Amino acid sequence: MDCVQFYKCLADNTRLKLLLLIQQHQELCVCELTTALALSQPKVSRHLAQLRQCGLLKDRRQGIWIFYQIDPQLSQWAQQVIELTLAHNVRFIDEDNSRLKQMGSRSEIRQSCC
């Protein structure tokens, strides 16, 4: 991965939040991410597609829903940057995590929207 492309992908507030939420929770679906960020599905999906194109995310389909996780093939240095960014900036996604928690337990979420 090109380091300039990597940092350009992280330079957007929405993409950075998406990446940090996914890093923190290991895997999230589009409905969880739209709720967490309080954004429309098309906007979230557009940013997720950009993160996928940058090689930062991997997706998997389950029924009609798509789940995202950090690409396990991501270079070690890039994974460390994401991990350190989350570890030192958890408050950056506090509000987003609060909205995500209001959705209920993971199994309830998966039954209702996924």
C-alpha positions in Angstrom: 0.0 0.0 0.0 1.2 3.5 -0.9 1.5 5.6 2.3 0.2 8.7 0.6 -3.0 6.9 -0.5 -3.3 5.4 3.0 -3.2 8.8 4.7 -5.5 10.4 2.1 -8.0 7.7 3.0 -7.7 8.6 6.7 -7.9 12.4 6.1 -11.7 12.4 5.9 -13.5 12.7 9.2 -16.3 10.2 8.2 -13.8 7.6 6.8 -11.6 7.9 9.9 -14.6 7.3 12.2 -15.8 4.3 10.2 -12.3 2.8 10.3 -11.9 3.3 14.0 -15.4 1.9 14.8 -14.7 -1.1 12.7 -11.3 -1.6 14.4 -12.9 -1.3 17.8 -15.7 -3.7 17.2 -13.9 -6.1 14.7 -16.8 -6.1 12.3 -19.9 -3.9 11.7 -22.7 -3.9 9.2 -23.9 -1.0 7.2 -27.0 -0.5 9.4 -24.8 -0.3 12.5 -22.5 2.2 10.9 -25.3 4.4 9.6 -26.8 4.5 13.1 -23.5 5.1 14.8 -22.6 8.0 12.6 -26.2 9.3 12.2 -25.6 9.5 8.4 -27.6 8.2 5.4 -26.9 4.8 4.1 -25.8 6.1 0.7 -23.2 8.4 2.3 -21.9 5.7 4.6 -21.7 3.2 1.7 -19.8 5.6 -0.5 -17.2 6.1 2.2 -17.0 2.4 2.9 -16.4 1.8 -0.8 -13.5 4.3 -0.8 -12.0 2.5 2.2 -12.3 -0.8 0.4 -10.7 0.7 -2.7 -7.8 1.9 -0.6 -7.3 -1.7 0.6 -8.2 -0.9 4.2 -11.4 -2.8 4.5 -12.7 -6.3 3.6 -16.4 -7.0 3.2 -18.6 -10.1 3.4 -22.2 -10.5 2.4 -24.7 -12.2 4.7 -28.2 -12.2 3.1 -28.8 -8.6 2.0 -26.4 -7.1 4.5 -22.7 -6.3 4.0 -20.3 -6.6 7.0 -17.0 -4.8 7.1 -13.8 -5.5 8.9 -10.2 -4.3 8.6 -8.5 -6.2 5.8 -6.3 -8.9 7.5 -3.9 -8.5 4.5 -3.3 -4.9 5.4 0.4 -4.2 6.0 1.6 -4.3 9.6 2.7 -0.7 9.7 -0.8 0.4 8.5 -2.5 -1.9 11.1 -0.3 -0.4 13.8 -1.3 3.2 12.7 -5.0 2.3 13.0 -4.5 0.6 16.3 -2.5 3.5 17.8 -4.9 6.0 16.4 -7.8 4.3 18.1 -5.9 3.7 21.4 -5.1 7.4 21.7 -8.3 8.9 20.3 -11.2 6.8 21.7 -13.1 10.0 22.7 -13.2 10.9 19.0 -15.8 8.1 18.5 -17.6 8.3 21.9 -20.8 9.8 20.5 -20.8 7.2 17.7 -20.4 4.4 20.1 -23.2 5.7 22.3 -25.6 5.7 19.3 -24.4 2.2 18.5 -25.0 0.9 22.0 -28.6 2.4 21.9 -29.3 -0.2 19.1 -29.2 -2.9 21.7 -27.1 -6.1 22.0 -25.2 -7.4 18.9 -27.6 -10.3 18.5 -30.7 -8.0 18.7 -29.1 -5.7 16.1 -28.4 -8.6 13.8 -31.9 -9.9 14.0 -33.6 -6.5 13.5 -31.5 -4.9 10.7 -29.1 -7.5 9.4 
